[in-house]
Amino acid sequence: MNKDQVTGRVEEAKGKVKEVAGKLINDDEMELEGNVQKNIGKVQSVIGDVKNDIEKAADD
């Protein structure tokens, strides 16, 4: 597991928490921020997955 994978998954989790909190307190801005943060985290973790796959392929 590389840094991008870890950071991405952490950001994804934080974004999900923020999104749910926004829904609970009926704060549309917080909900939107959480959704954006969650999606940025997903992208970052996918980038990390791709990097990991490339490193594995290079080792083989």
PDB file as gemmi writes it, atoms N, CA and C in Angstrom:
CRYST1    1.000    1.000    1.000  90.00  90.00  90.00 P 1                      
ATOM      1  N   MET A   1       0.856  -1.173   0.000  1.00  0.00           N  
ATOM      2  CA  MET A   1       0.000   0.000   0.000  1.00  0.00           C  
ATOM      3  C   MET A   1       0.903   1.238   0.000  1.00  0.00           C  
ATOM      4  N   ASN A   2       0.580   2.183  -0.859  1.00  0.00           N  
ATOM      5  CA  ASN A   2       1.418   3.378  -0.952  1.00  0.00           C  
ATOM      6  C   ASN A   2       0.707   4.592  -0.337  1.00  0.00           C  
ATOM      7  N   LYS A   3       1.428   5.686  -0.312  1.00  0.00           N  
ATOM      8  CA  LYS A   3       0.940   6.905   0.348  1.00  0.00           C  
ATOM      9  C   LYS A   3      -0.372   7.410  -0.266  1.00  0.00           C  
ATOM     10  N   ASP A   4      -0.471   7.363  -1.607  1.00  0.00           N  
ATOM     11  CA  ASP A   4      -1.692   7.843  -2.260  1.00  0.00           C  
ATOM     12  C   ASP A   4      -2.907   6.999  -1.888  1.00  0.00           C  
ATOM     13  N   GLN A   5      -2.710   5.705  -1.788  1.00  0.00           N  
ATOM     14  CA  GLN A   5      -3.820   4.836  -1.407  1.00  0.00           C  
ATOM     15  C   GLN A   5      -4.315   5.165   0.004  1.00  0.00           C  
ATOM     16  N   VAL A   6      -3.389   5.301   0.919  1.00  0.00           N  
ATOM     17  CA  VAL A   6      -3.754   5.574   2.316  1.00  0.00           C  
ATOM     18  C   VAL A   6      -4.411   6.942   2.445  1.00  0.00           C  
ATOM     19  N   THR A   7      -3.763   7.962   1.882  1.00  0.00           N  
ATOM     20  CA  THR A   7      -4.294   9.319   1.974  1.00  0.00           C  
ATOM     21  C   THR A   7      -5.666   9.412   1.315  1.00  0.00           C  
ATOM     22  N   GLY A   8      -5.807   8.777   0.173  1.00  0.00           N  
ATOM     23  CA  GLY A   8      -7.085   8.805  -0.534  1.00  0.00           C  
ATOM     24  C   GLY A   8      -8.204   8.170   0.264  1.00  0.00           C  
ATOM     25  N   ARG A   9      -7.917   7.049   0.860  1.00  0.00           N  
ATOM     26  CA  ARG A   9      -8.957   6.370   1.641  1.00  0.00           C  
ATOM     27  C   ARG A   9      -9.317   7.149   2.907  1.00  0.00           C  
ATOM     28  N   VAL A  10      -8.324   7.795   3.505  1.00  0.00           N  
ATOM     29  CA  VAL A  10      -8.598   8.631   4.680  1.00  0.00           C  
ATOM     30  C   VAL A  10      -9.481   9.818   4.279  1.00  0.00           C  
ATOM     31  N   GLU A  11      -9.136  10.476   3.188  1.00  0.00           N  
ATOM     32  CA  GLU A  11      -9.927  11.621   2.725  1.00  0.00           C  
ATOM     33  C   GLU A  11     -11.337  11.186   2.333  1.00  0.00           C  
ATOM     34  N   GLU A  12     -11.441  10.026   1.734  1.00  0.00           N  
ATOM     35  CA  GLU A  12     -12.753   9.494   1.367  1.00  0.00           C  
ATOM     36  C   GLU A  12     -13.617   9.278   2.613  1.00  0.00           C  
ATOM     37  N   ALA A  13     -13.029   8.715   3.660  1.00  0.00           N  
ATOM     38  CA  ALA A  13     -13.769   8.486   4.899  1.00  0.00           C  
ATOM     39  C   ALA A  13     -14.162   9.805   5.562  1.00  0.00           C  
ATOM     40  N   LYS A  14     -13.222  10.764   5.609  1.00  0.00           N  
ATOM     41  CA  LYS A  14     -13.535  12.063   6.210  1.00  0.00           C  
ATOM     42  C   LYS A  14     -14.647  12.766   5.431  1.00  0.00           C  
ATOM     43  N   GLY A  15     -14.594  12.652   4.106  1.00  0.00           N  
ATOM     44  CA  GLY A  15     -15.628  13.264   3.291  1.00  0.00           C  
ATOM     45  C   GLY A  15     -16.988  12.635   3.529  1.00  0.00           C  
ATOM     46  N   LYS A  16     -17.013  11.326   3.677  1.00  0.00           N  
ATOM     47  CA  LYS A  16     -18.282  10.631   3.936  1.00  0.00           C  
ATOM     48  C   LYS A  16     -18.865  11.066   5.277  1.00  0.00           C  
ATOM     49  N   VAL A  17     -18.017  11.196   6.280  1.00  0.00           N  
ATOM     50  CA  VAL A  17     -18.483  11.644   7.595  1.00  0.00           C  
ATOM     51  C   VAL A  17     -19.067  13.055   7.490  1.00  0.00           C  
ATOM     52  N   LYS A  18     -18.349  13.926   6.797  1.00  0.00           N  
ATOM     53  CA  LYS A  18     -18.807  15.308   6.636  1.00  0.00           C  
ATOM     54  C   LYS A  18     -20.121  15.357   5.853  1.00  0.00           C  
ATOM     55  N   GLU A  19     -20.228  14.503   4.837  1.00  0.00           N  
ATOM     56  CA  GLU A  19     -21.456  14.454   4.032  1.00  0.00           C  
ATOM     57  C   GLU A  19     -22.650  14.020   4.877  1.00  0.00           C  
ATOM     58  N   VAL A  20     -22.458  12.980   5.669  1.00  0.00           N  
ATOM     59  CA  VAL A  20     -23.543  12.479   6.525  1.00  0.00           C  
ATOM     60  C   VAL A  20     -23.895  13.511   7.589  1.00  0.00           C  
ATOM     61  N   ALA A  21     -22.887  14.158   8.169  1.00  0.00           N  
ATOM     62  CA  ALA A  21     -23.150  15.190   9.170  1.00  0.00           C  
ATOM     63  C   ALA A  21     -23.951  16.332   8.553  1.00  0.00           C  
ATOM     64  N   GLY A  22     -23.608  16.715   7.349  1.00  0.00           N  
ATOM     65  CA  GLY A  22     -24.353  17.767   6.658  1.00  0.00           C  
ATOM     66  C   GLY A  22     -25.802  17.388   6.444  1.00  0.00           C  
ATOM     67  N   LYS A  23     -26.037  16.114   6.099  1.00  0.00           N  
ATOM     68  CA  LYS A  23     -27.416  15.639   5.922  1.00  0.00           C  
ATOM     69  C   LYS A  23     -28.177  15.689   7.251  1.00  0.00           C  
ATOM     70  N   LEU A  24     -27.501  15.251   8.315  1.00  0.00           N  
ATOM     71  CA  LEU A  24     -28.155  15.188   9.620  1.00  0.00           C  
ATOM     72  C   LEU A  24     -28.553  16.559  10.148  1.00  0.00           C  
ATOM     73  N   ILE A  25     -27.682  17.546   9.944  1.00  0.00           N  
ATOM     74  CA  ILE A  25     -27.989  18.880  10.472  1.00  0.00           C  
ATOM     75  C   ILE A  25     -28.602  19.793   9.406  1.00  0.00           C  
ATOM     76  N   ASN A  26     -28.901  19.184   8.253  1.00  0.00           N  
ATOM     77  CA  ASN A  26     -29.556  19.895   7.169  1.00  0.00           C  
ATOM     78  C   ASN A  26     -28.727  21.096   6.691  1.00  0.00           C  
ATOM     79  N   ASP A  27     -27.414  20.856   6.548  1.00  0.00           N  
ATOM     80  CA  ASP A  27     -26.478  21.873   6.062  1.00  0.00           C  
ATOM     81  C   ASP A  27     -26.023  21.459   4.659  1.00  0.00           C  
ATOM     82  N   ASP A  28     -26.653  22.052   3.647  1.00  0.00           N  
ATOM     83  CA  ASP A  28     -26.363  21.680   2.269  1.00  0.00           C  
ATOM     84  C   ASP A  28     -24.920  21.938   1.877  1.00  0.00           C  
ATOM     85  N   GLU A  29     -24.336  23.027   2.382  1.00  0.00           N  
ATOM     86  CA  GLU A  29     -22.955  23.358   2.040  1.00  0.00           C  
ATOM     87  C   GLU A  29     -21.999  22.309   2.601  1.00  0.00           C  
ATOM     88  N   MET A  30     -22.206  21.900   3.841  1.00  0.00           N  
ATOM     89  CA  MET A  30     -21.349  20.887   4.453  1.00  0.00           C  
ATOM     90  C   MET A  30     -21.510  19.556   3.726  1.00  0.00           C  
ATOM     91  N   GLU A  31     -22.723  19.236   3.361  1.00  0.00           N  
ATOM     92  CA  GLU A  31     -22.989  18.001   2.638  1.00  0.00           C  
ATOM     93  C   GLU A  31     -22.253  17.993   1.290  1.00  0.00           C  
ATOM     94  N   LEU A  32     -22.312  19.106   0.599  1.00  0.00           N  
ATOM     95  CA  LEU A  32     -21.629  19.229  -0.687  1.00  0.00           C  
ATOM     96  C   LEU A  32     -20.111  19.145  -0.517  1.00  0.00           C  
ATOM     97  N   GLU A  33     -19.569  19.835   0.486  1.00  0.00           N  
ATOM     98  CA  GLU A  33     -18.130  19.772   0.757  1.00  0.00           C  
ATOM     99  C   GLU A  33     -17.701  18.331   1.043  1.00  0.00           C  
ATOM    100  N   GLY A  34     -18.498  17.628   1.810  1.00  0.00           N  
ATOM    101  CA  GLY A  34     -18.195  16.234   2.121  1.00  0.00           C  
ATOM    102  C   GLY A  34     -18.218  15.357   0.888  1.00  0.00           C  
ATOM    103  N   ASN A  35     -19.186  15.604   0.026  1.00  0.00           N  
ATOM    104  CA  ASN A  35     -19.290  14.833  -1.208  1.00  0.00           C  
ATOM    105  C   ASN A  35     -18.069  15.075  -2.088  1.00  0.00           C  
ATOM    106  N   VAL A  36     -17.662  16.330  -2.212  1.00  0.00           N  
ATOM    107  CA  VAL A  36     -16.484  16.664  -3.020  1.00  0.00           C  
ATOM    108  C   VAL A  36     -15.237  16.022  -2.410  1.00  0.00           C  
ATOM    109  N   GLN A  37     -15.069  16.143  -1.106  1.00  0.00           N  
ATOM    110  CA  GLN A  37     -13.904  15.575  -0.427  1.00  0.00           C  
ATOM    111  C   GLN A  37     -13.878  14.054  -0.598  1.00  0.00           C  
ATOM    112  N   LYS A  38     -15.032  13.428  -0.497  1.00  0.00           N  
ATOM    113  CA  LYS A  38     -15.131  11.980  -0.659  1.00  0.00           C  
ATOM    114  C   LYS A  38     -14.700  11.569  -2.067  1.00  0.00           C  
ATOM    115  N   ASN A  39     -15.159  12.304  -3.059  1.00  0.00           N  
ATOM    116  CA  ASN A  39     -14.818  11.964  -4.438  1.00  0.00           C  
ATOM    117  C   ASN A  39     -13.350  12.231  -4.758  1.00  0.00           C  
ATOM    118  N   ILE A  40     -12.797  13.287  -4.202  1.00  0.00           N  
ATOM    119  CA  ILE A  40     -11.362  13.552  -4.380  1.00  0.00           C  
ATOM    120  C   ILE A  40     -10.555  12.415  -3.745  1.00  0.00           C  
ATOM    121  N   GLY A  41     -10.988  11.956  -2.593  1.00  0.00           N  
ATOM    122  CA  GLY A  41     -10.323  10.831  -1.939  1.00  0.00           C  
ATOM    123  C   GLY A  41     -10.391   9.568  -2.778  1.00  0.00           C  
ATOM    124  N   LYS A  42     -11.538   9.320  -3.416  1.00  0.00           N  
ATOM    125  CA  LYS A  42     -11.669   8.152  -4.290  1.00  0.00           C  
ATOM    126  C   LYS A  42     -10.681   8.230  -5.438  1.00  0.00           C  
ATOM    127  N   VAL A  43     -10.590   9.400  -6.049  1.00  0.00           N  
ATOM    128  CA  VAL A  43      -9.669   9.574  -7.171  1.00  0.00           C  
ATOM    129  C   VAL A  43      -8.234   9.338  -6.718  1.00  0.00           C  
ATOM    130  N   GLN A  44      -7.877   9.899  -5.588  1.00  0.00           N  
ATOM    131  CA  GLN A  44      -6.503   9.754  -5.093  1.00  0.00           C  
ATOM    132  C   GLN A  44      -6.193   8.288  -4.785  1.00  0.00           C  
ATOM    133  N   SER A  45      -7.150   7.570  -4.219  1.00  0.00           N  
ATOM    134  CA  SER A  45      -6.890   6.164  -3.908  1.00  0.00           C  
ATOM    135  C   SER A  45      -6.786   5.334  -5.186  1.00  0.00           C  
ATOM    136  N   VAL A  46      -7.553   5.682  -6.205  1.00  0.00           N  
ATOM    137  CA  VAL A  46      -7.444   4.980  -7.487  1.00  0.00           C  
ATOM    138  C   VAL A  46      -6.072   5.240  -8.115  1.00  0.00           C  
ATOM    139  N   ILE A  47      -5.601   6.472  -8.028  1.00  0.00           N  
ATOM    140  CA  ILE A  47      -4.258   6.794  -8.525  1.00  0.00           C  
ATOM    141  C   ILE A  47      -3.222   5.936  -7.789  1.00  0.00           C  
ATOM    142  N   GLY A  48      -3.391   5.815  -6.496  1.00  0.00           N  
ATOM    143  CA  GLY A  48      -2.496   4.968  -5.709  1.00  0.00           C  
ATOM    144  C   GLY A  48      -2.577   3.510  -6.124  1.00  0.00           C  
ATOM    145  N   ASP A  49      -3.789   3.039  -6.417  1.00  0.00           N  
ATOM    146  CA  ASP A  49      -3.958   1.659  -6.877  1.00  0.00           C  
ATOM    147  C   ASP A  49      -3.224   1.436  -8.197  1.00  0.00           C  
ATOM    148  N   VAL A  50      -3.349   2.393  -9.105  1.00  0.00           N  
ATOM    149  CA  VAL A  50      -2.687   2.286 -10.407  1.00  0.00           C  
ATOM    150  C   VAL A  50      -1.168   2.278 -10.225  1.00  0.00           C  
ATOM    151  N   LYS A  51      -0.662   3.175  -9.378  1.00  0.00           N  
ATOM    152  CA  LYS A  51       0.780   3.206  -9.108  1.00  0.00           C  
ATOM    153  C   LYS A  51       1.244   1.865  -8.549  1.00  0.00           C  
ATOM    154  N   ASN A  52       0.466   1.316  -7.649  1.00  0.00           N  
ATOM    155  CA  ASN A  52       0.805   0.022  -7.039  1.00  0.00           C  
ATOM    156  C   ASN A  52       0.822  -1.073  -8.098  1.00  0.00           C  
ATOM    157  N   ASP A  53      -0.160  -1.084  -8.984  1.00  0.00           N  
ATOM    158  CA  ASP A  53      -0.214  -2.081 -10.048  1.00  0.00           C  
ATOM    159  C   ASP A  53       0.984  -1.944 -10.979  1.00  0.00           C  
ATOM    160  N   ILE A  54       1.374  -0.718 -11.301  1.00  0.00           N  
ATOM    161  CA  ILE A  54       2.543  -0.501 -12.157  1.00  0.00           C  
ATOM    162  C   ILE A  54       3.809  -1.007 -11.482  1.00  0.00           C  
ATOM    163  N   GLU A  55       3.946  -0.732 -10.185  1.00  0.00           N  
ATOM    164  CA  GLU A  55       5.123  -1.205  -9.466  1.00  0.00           C  
ATOM    165  C   GLU A  55       5.181  -2.735  -9.434  1.00  0.00           C  
ATOM    166  N   LYS A  56       4.025  -3.374  -9.233  1.00  0.00           N  
ATOM    167  CA  LYS A  56       3.979  -4.825  -9.223  1.00  0.00           C  
ATOM    168  C   LYS A  56       4.354  -5.395 -10.595  1.00  0.00           C  
ATOM    169  N   ALA A  57       3.836  -4.762 -11.652  1.00  0.00           N  
ATOM    170  CA  ALA A  57       4.136  -5.225 -13.003  1.00  0.00           C  
ATOM    171  C   ALA A  57       5.618  -5.040 -13.319  1.00  0.00           C  
ATOM    172  N   ALA A  58       6.203  -3.967 -12.825  1.00  0.00           N  
ATOM    173  CA  ALA A  58       7.623  -3.722 -13.071  1.00  0.00           C  
ATOM    174  C   ALA A  58       8.493  -4.738 -12.345  1.00  0.00           C  
ATOM    175  N   ASP A  59       8.044  -5.194 -11.187  1.00  0.00           N  
ATOM    176  CA  ASP A  59       8.794  -6.190 -10.414  1.00  0.00           C  
ATOM    177  C   ASP A  59       8.757  -7.564 -11.066  1.00  0.00           C  
ATOM    178  N   ASP A  60       7.692  -7.841 -11.795  1.00  0.00           N  
ATOM    179  CA  ASP A  60       7.540  -9.161 -12.443  1.00  0.00           C  
ATOM    180  C   ASP A  60       8.318  -9.189 -13.701  1.00  0.00           C  
TER     181      ASP A  60                                                      
END                                                                             
